[in-house]
């Protein structure tokens, strides 16, 4: 049996390689332009050298002008190569092939090379790279699909990531054998995480944010909330309830925080504090003209005697500074470590702050926040951490991702639980009220009236929303989008 007919092989950039059974790359569509990756890399190297020489001789500060200069150099290099760049019949490449080649070179110089078309595909949510020739994509509610190679080799993939890390800008990062992980924000707002040297092959995950300008009503349409939950969360925002949104990876925590923030009054002054910008509320000046967006900085490879990277700015640093900025609310994109302490302190002195946290359940989130607080050092006791938590957080909203795509089913993201925290109990743990509990299909349904109900009613909440034992979900779960 030939490799072309072997069902255990897949096509990668026109070549067949061993792959899992029944996994095939699609053949090029009729009329699809296929470029030569070797030619693209050759031109990229030549143009990169020429561009560097031009910029040394006459620096160009504007990124757009640098791109225009690069386009001119690429066009000249393609024109110089055209007589030699022919197929076996002696035919020179057509205009479409040259245009596609030029675009691929631009992507290699300023974007993510062969991954750039995937990043520009509005239907994709995740791009996962497990070695240069193992690329998988997934849409928001679809199944994983195999894509072409990310680079010609693992070494070329690492080199591309290093060039990406070294590009100037607020997200400049380091990616070396001494610092084998990297997290950064791409120009379009996507989040990239990479690891190499400590794994057999380099791995990259790119998370794209398809929905930015979103509110709670939009999440009702998407099936994440029902109208009763949307009304409850809207009232919680207006009443200034400090809320922690929890869930596992890819459950939709950032999207829910973004939607809740879009319920703020336009004139509210607040800050967003993130490792890498993901909320992008500062990109919505029509909704949030007074937002202060703050992003942590990794720092250089040099470390001080305390082991801190030179120039590093942590989430804790930003939170401390934010408390001096005359803010009503603070949003922390994701709490991962000892920054939980200044976050809880900010919540205890303000109202209506928001943050996200990885947790398996709403109840588990309580212990996880205490564990993170204890990681700040031996000066923090468990009793103090529980007391600070009970006096700071009003609500925990838990999101569930039900992903059955591997067995041919759909993906569903929905709120499954809402807990209210009501101070410390006799066991030195927070007293909780389950306002919304898991219904028969896992989605949140009204369970108990919260102690803060009067506060919610004062800002317009109709308590009648809590009189629907089965919730107000507009359609069955299997029919949700």
N, C-alpha and C positions, 0 to 999 in steps of 0.2 A: 504494500500500500504506500502510495506517495505521501509526502508531508502535506501536499495540498488537499488530499482526500482524508487524511487522518483526523477523526473528530476530536482527538486529544490535543490538537495544535491550534494556535490562534495566530492571526496576522498582526504583526506589530510594524507599522510604517512600511508596509509592503512585504514583510518577511514573515515566514511561519516559524513560530517558536513553540516549545512544549507548553501546554497550559491545561487547566482543569477541564475535564470532560464537559461537553455541552456549552462551553464558554467560547464564543466566537466574536471576533471583531467584524463589524460590517464592512462589506466591500465598498469601495468608493461609489458614491451615487453618480448616476449619469450626468456628465458635464462637470463633475467635481474636479477642481484643480489640485493636483498633487505636486508639492515642491520637493526638491532634493535636499534632505537635511545636511548632507555633506557640503553642498554648495552654500547653503545658508550659513554654516559655521565658518567656512572659508571667508566669505564676504564679511561676516561679523568681525572676524579678527582683523582684517585689513582696515575696515572702517573704524573700528575702535581705536587702532593706532593713529590713523589719520585725524580722528576727532580729538584725541588727547593732544596731539601736536598743535592743532588749531587753537584749542582752548588754553594751552600754555602760552602760545604767542599772543592771543587776544581773548582773554577770559570773557565768557558770556554768562551772565548771572541768571537770565530768564530761562526757565526750563523749556518753554515753548520755542524759543529761538534756538536752543541746543538741538531740539528735535528737528527743526527745519534744516539746520546745518547738516545733521546726520542724514536726512532724506536726500539732500543734494549729493552727499558723498556716496550714498548707496546707489543712486541713479547713475552717477559717473562710473562707479565700479561695475555695475551691470552692463552699461554700454561698452566698457572696455573688454568685458568678457564675452559678449554676444557672439563674435565670430567663432570662438573656440567652444562655446557652450551649445553644442548641437547634438541631436540624437544620431543614431547610427545611419539614418537615411540622409544626413547632412542638413536637416531642417532646423533652423534656429527656433528657440522657444517663442511662443506667441506672447502678445501683450498681457494676456490674463496670467500666464505663468510668471512673467517678469514682475507683474504687480503683486502677485501672491508671494513671490520670493522676497521682494522688497518689504512687504508687510511682515513676513516672518523674521527678517533681519532686524527690523525695528522692534519687534517683540523680544528678540534676543538681547538687544541693547538696552531697552528701557522697560521691558515687561518681564514676563516669566517664560520667555521662549516658547516652546511647543505647548506649554500649558495655558498660554495667554488666551487662545480662542475659547477654552473651557471657562476661564474666569469671566469672559465677556458674554457667556451664554446666560440669559436671564432666567432660564428654567432650572438651572442647577443650583443646588444648595450646598453640597459638599464635594470636594475633590480630594481623593486619597491616593498617595503615591507610596508604593512599597518597593523601592528600587526603581531604576530608570525605566524599566519595561513593564512595570505593573501599575497601571493607573486605572482607578475606578471613580465613577461619578454617581451621584444620586440626586434626584429631583426632590422637591419638598414632600410629595406623597407617593413618589414612584419607587422603582426598584433600582438596585445598583447595576450599573452598566460598565463594561470594559471600554477603555479608550486607548488611544495610541500611546507611544512611548513619551516620556517626559524629557528624555535626553538620549544621547548616543551611548552613554555608559554611566555607571554610578559616579565615577570621578567627574564627569561632565555635569551631572546633576548637582553634586556638591559645589563645584565651581560656580554654577549659576546661583545657588543659594548664597554663597559667600559674596558674590558681586551684589546680590540684592541686599544683603545685610550691610554692606559697606556704602551703599548709596547715601548721600547726604540727606538730611531731613530730620524731623522730630522723632522718627521711628528707627534711627540708626542703631544697629545691633552688631554683636560679635558672634561669629560662627566658626569655631576652630576646634581642633582636637582637645585643646585645653578648656574650651567652653562648648561642649558638644550639643547643646540644645539652643533653640532660637524661637522667639515669639515676637511677631511684629505685625503691624497693620499695613496692608497694601494700599496703594493710592485710591482704589475704589471703595475702601472701607472694609474689605474682607480681612479675616484674621488668619494668619499663617503660623503654624507650629511645625518645627522640623527637629529631627534628631539624627545624629550620625556618630560614627566612631565607637559608640557604646552599644551598637547594634550591628548585626552582620551586614545589613544594607541600610542606606539612608531612607528615612521615612518622612513624609510630608503630609500634613492635613491642612486643607484650606476651607474655612467656614465662611460662607457668603451670607450676607443679610439681604434677603430678597424683599423684605417688607420693612420700610423705615417710617414713613409717615402713616402711622397706624393709631387708631384709638380703640376704646373698649367695644364700641359698636361693630367695628371691623372684625374683632375677635369673636363676636357672636356669629357673624356671617361665616367665619372660618371654622366654627365648631369648638373653639377653645373655651368659650363661656356660654352660659345661657343668659337670657335677659335679666333674670333675678340676680345672678352673680355680677353681671356688669353694673347693675344699679347699686349693689352693695359695695363693690370696689370703688365706684365713682364717689359714693358718699364717704367712704373711708378716706379717700384722697382729700376731699373738700373739708372733712372734719379734722384733718391733720393727724391721722393715725399712722404711726411708724410701722412699716410693713416689710417683712422679709419674704421674698419669693424663692421657693426651693424646688428642687427637682434634680433628676439626673442629667447627664450631658444630652444636649440636643432636644431638651423637652420644651423649649420655647420661653425660658426665663427672661432673656434679654428682651424679647418681643413684648412680653407682658409688662415688664417695667417701662418700656418705651410707651406702651399704650396708656398705662396709668399716669405717666408723666405728662402725657398730652391732655390730661384733664386739669393740669395746673392752670391757674389764671395767667393770661399772657404777661401780666406785669410782675409776676412773682420772680424774685431774684433767688436763684439756686445754683448749685454746683454739681457737676458730674465728675467722678473720680474713678479712673480706670487704668488697668495695666496697659491695654491698647484700646483706642477708641472703638467702641462697638455700638453705643447708644446713638451717637450722631445727632443728638438733640440740638447741638450747635449748628448743624447744617439745615435747621428748620427755623430760620430767623422770623418767619411769619408767625410761628407758634410760640417761640421762646426767644424773644429779643434780649433777655437779660440773663441768659445762662452763662456760667463760667465753666468751661470744659477744661479739665486738668488730666494730664496723662503722665504716668510714672516713667522714669528714665532708668535704664539698666545700668549705665555707667561704663567705664572703660575696663580693660583687662587688669589694670593696676589696682591693687588693694591696699588699704591702710592697715595699721597695726591691729585694728579691731576686726579685720576681715571684710570691711565694707568697700565696695567698688568705688573708685574715684569718680565723682560726678553723679553718682547714683541718687535718685530721688524716689523713695518708696511711697506706697499708698499711705502708710502711717504718717510720713512727712507731709503729704498733701492734705490729709485729713486734719492734721494739726493746724496747718496754714489756713485751711478753709474755715475753721472756727473763728478766724479773725476777719472774714470777708463780708460780714453783715448779711448772712444768708438765712432764709427761713428753713430751707430743706437742703439736704445733701443726698445725692444718689451715688452709691458705690456699685460699679458694674458687677463686681464679683468679689466676695470676701473669701480669702483663701488661707489667711494666716493671722499673725498677731495684730494686724490692722483691725481686727474685730473689736479691740478695746476702744480706740478712738471713735470707731463707728458707733458703738453702743453709747459712748459718752456724748457724741453728737445727738443721738436720738433722745437721750435723757434730758438734754437741755433745749431741744427744738421740737418741732412737730412736723409730721408728714414726710419724714425721710424714708428712703427706699434702698434696698440692696438685694442682691441675689446670693444664693449659697447652694453648693452641691449637697444633696441629702437624699436618702432613700424614702423618707416620709416626713410629714410635718413634725411628728413627735421626735423622730431621730434628729431633726434639725436642732432641737433644743440642746441635746447632749453634744452635738457637733460644735455648736457655737461655744459651749463651755470648754470643750477640748481645745478649740482654737485660742480662746482667751488664756488658758493655762499654758499654751506654748509661748506666751510672751515672757515667761520667766518665773523663777521660784517665788517672786514677791506676790504673785497672784494665787489666791487660794480658791478652792472649788466653791466654798460658801460665798465668797465675794463675787465670783463669776456668775453664779446663779442669781444673786441679788441684783447685780447690775443688769443682767438679761431681763429679769422680771420687771424691773423699773424702767426699761427702755423700749422694749418691743411690744406693740399692741396686737399685731396680727401676723400669722404665718400662713402664706398661701402656697399650697403644694400643687405642682404640675406633674402630670403623668404622660409619658410617651409610650403608647402601645404600638410597637413596631412588629408587624407580621409580614413584612415585605419578603423575608427569606423563604417563606412558605407560600408566596403568591398572594398574600393578603395586603391590606392597606396599612398606612401609618395614621395614627390619631394622636393629637396633642390636646389635652384638656385639663382643666382644674379638677382635682379629685378631693381636696380637703381644704378647709379654712379653719384655723385654730385662733382663738382669742386668748391672750395671756392676761391673767387677772391678779398679778402680784404673787408673792411667795406663800406657799402652804406650810403646813406643819412639818413636812418632810424636807424643808429647805429647797424644794423644787417649785417652779412656777405652777400656779393653778391654771388649768386650761379649760376652755369651753369649746367644744366642737360645734361651730356655727354651721358649717356645711360638712357633711360626711359622705363617704363613698356610697353611691347608690348601687342597684343590682348590676349595672354595666360598668361600674367603676367611676362614673362621673359624679361630681359633687351635687348633693341635694340638701335642702334645708333640714337641720337637725335640732338646733336649740337657738333661742334668742340670745344675742350677745348682751353683756352687761353695758356695753357702750351704745345700746340701741338709741337712747335719748339723744346722744350726740349726733348720730346718723340722721335721725328724724329732723333735728334742728337744721340740717343742711339740705333737706328735701327728700330723704329716703322714705319710701312707702313701705311700712312693715308688712304689708300684705304680700310682698314678695316672699316672705318667709313662711307663708301659709300653704305652700305647694309641696307636699311630702316627696313627690317624685321629681321636683324641679320643674323648670320651664324650658327644657331643651327642645328646640324646634323640630328635630328629626331623630330617628333612631341612630345609634352609634355607627352601625355598618353603612348608613347612608351619608355620614358626615364627609365633608371634603377633606 
